[in-house]
């Protein structure tokens, strides 16, 4: 399994946060992590959902390849590892705006 270093993860998530905030709406104070942690989608399904439903976020994702690597690592992780990844990034600047977009991607991806 591929492992990101904490530094690499920080770079990826910072880029992801910056990219996803472009298409994000108002974030709830306490997002429900369950749909993200329990997603059964593949990487391809998740990216197809994002490309279909949030083209603006994709424009920013494309500028930072580490964003895609974070999604790949996240989806290749066990539920416990996913919780750990989300806990590692929960205090990153902009994460409150990024999580709703990430959650939308991981809940709607089952359609693709």
Wavefront OBJ file of the C-alpha trace (Angstrom):
o trace
v 0.000 0.000 0.000
v 1.209 3.482 -0.819
v 1.957 5.651 2.194
v 2.214 9.415 2.204
v 4.574 11.028 4.629
v 2.958 13.500 6.983
v 4.647 16.283 5.027
v 3.391 14.864 1.745
v -0.054 14.466 3.220
v 0.040 18.065 4.409
v 0.950 19.282 0.940
v -1.746 17.134 -0.641
v -4.435 18.212 1.772
v -3.491 21.857 1.609
v -3.808 21.660 -2.162
v -7.032 19.703 -1.846
v -8.400 22.241 0.588
v -7.507 25.123 -1.685
v -8.933 23.372 -4.702
v -12.180 22.296 -3.149
v -13.019 25.588 -1.513
v -13.757 27.024 -4.925
v -16.919 24.967 -5.266
v -17.911 24.656 -1.640
v -20.970 26.106 -0.035
v -21.489 26.887 3.609
v -19.998 24.172 5.790
v -21.669 22.793 8.858
v -19.833 23.187 12.132
v -19.671 19.429 12.679
v -19.682 17.530 9.381
v -20.875 13.924 9.385
v -17.772 11.917 8.550
v -19.679 8.632 8.247
v -20.429 8.873 4.510
v -16.789 9.655 3.753
v -15.386 6.965 6.019
v -17.863 4.344 4.825
v -17.773 5.116 1.108
v -17.517 2.011 -1.066
v -16.660 3.988 -4.188
v -13.566 3.435 -6.230
v -11.160 6.217 -7.086
v -12.539 6.324 -10.644
v -16.120 6.637 -9.397
v -15.179 9.445 -7.012
v -13.307 11.434 -9.635
v -16.121 10.930 -12.156
v -18.586 12.257 -9.577
v -16.393 15.277 -8.934
v -15.886 15.979 -12.641
v -19.612 15.663 -13.303
v -20.947 17.547 -10.307
v -18.290 20.136 -9.505
v -16.284 21.206 -12.556
v -14.979 24.289 -10.755
v -13.322 22.160 -8.079
v -11.810 19.995 -10.824
v -10.125 23.043 -12.363
v -8.277 23.587 -9.108
v -7.657 19.876 -8.495
v -5.950 19.655 -11.872
v -3.442 22.321 -10.837
v -2.208 20.218 -7.909
v -1.680 16.504 -8.687
v -1.216 15.810 -4.967
v -4.969 16.373 -4.623
v -5.666 13.280 -6.666
v -3.095 11.302 -4.707
v -4.845 12.215 -1.455
v -8.156 10.932 -2.852
v -6.424 7.749 -4.050
v -4.770 7.149 -0.656
v -7.986 7.943 1.207
v -10.079 5.527 -0.849
v -7.416 2.834 -0.604
v -7.462 3.048 3.178
v -9.486 1.117 5.732
v -12.269 2.952 7.591
v -10.004 3.376 10.637
v -7.223 4.770 8.462
v -9.706 7.135 6.816
v -10.725 8.484 10.222
v -7.050 9.002 11.037
v -6.485 10.840 7.740
v -9.478 13.097 8.369
v -8.294 13.767 11.922
v -4.857 14.712 10.602
v -6.332 17.371 8.319
v -9.195 18.650 10.468
v -7.323 21.795 11.514
v -5.960 22.739 8.093
v -6.970 26.209 6.859
v -9.996 25.959 4.599
v -10.902 22.401 5.553
v -14.374 23.519 6.674
v -15.083 24.546 3.091
v -13.408 21.517 1.525
v -15.113 18.793 3.547
v -18.622 19.371 2.137
v -17.279 19.035 -1.414
v -15.271 15.945 -0.468
v -18.346 14.493 1.246
v -20.555 15.203 -1.765
v -18.042 13.479 -4.025
v -17.893 10.399 -1.790
v -21.655 10.082 -1.347
v -22.721 10.695 -4.929
v -19.997 8.561 -6.512
v -22.149 5.434 -6.225
v -24.085 6.737 -9.251
v -21.031 6.485 -11.502
l 1 2 3 4 5 6 7 8 9 10 11 12 13 14 15 16 17 18 19 20 21 22 23 24 25 26 27 28 29 30 31 32 33 34 35 36 37 38 39 40 41 42 43 44 45 46 47 48 49 50 51 52 53 54 55 56 57 58 59 60 61 62 63 64 65 66 67 68 69 70 71 72 73 74 75 76 77 78 79 80 81 82 83 84 85 86 87 88 89 90 91 92 93 94 95 96 97 98 99 100 101 102 103 104 105 106 107 108 109 110 111 112
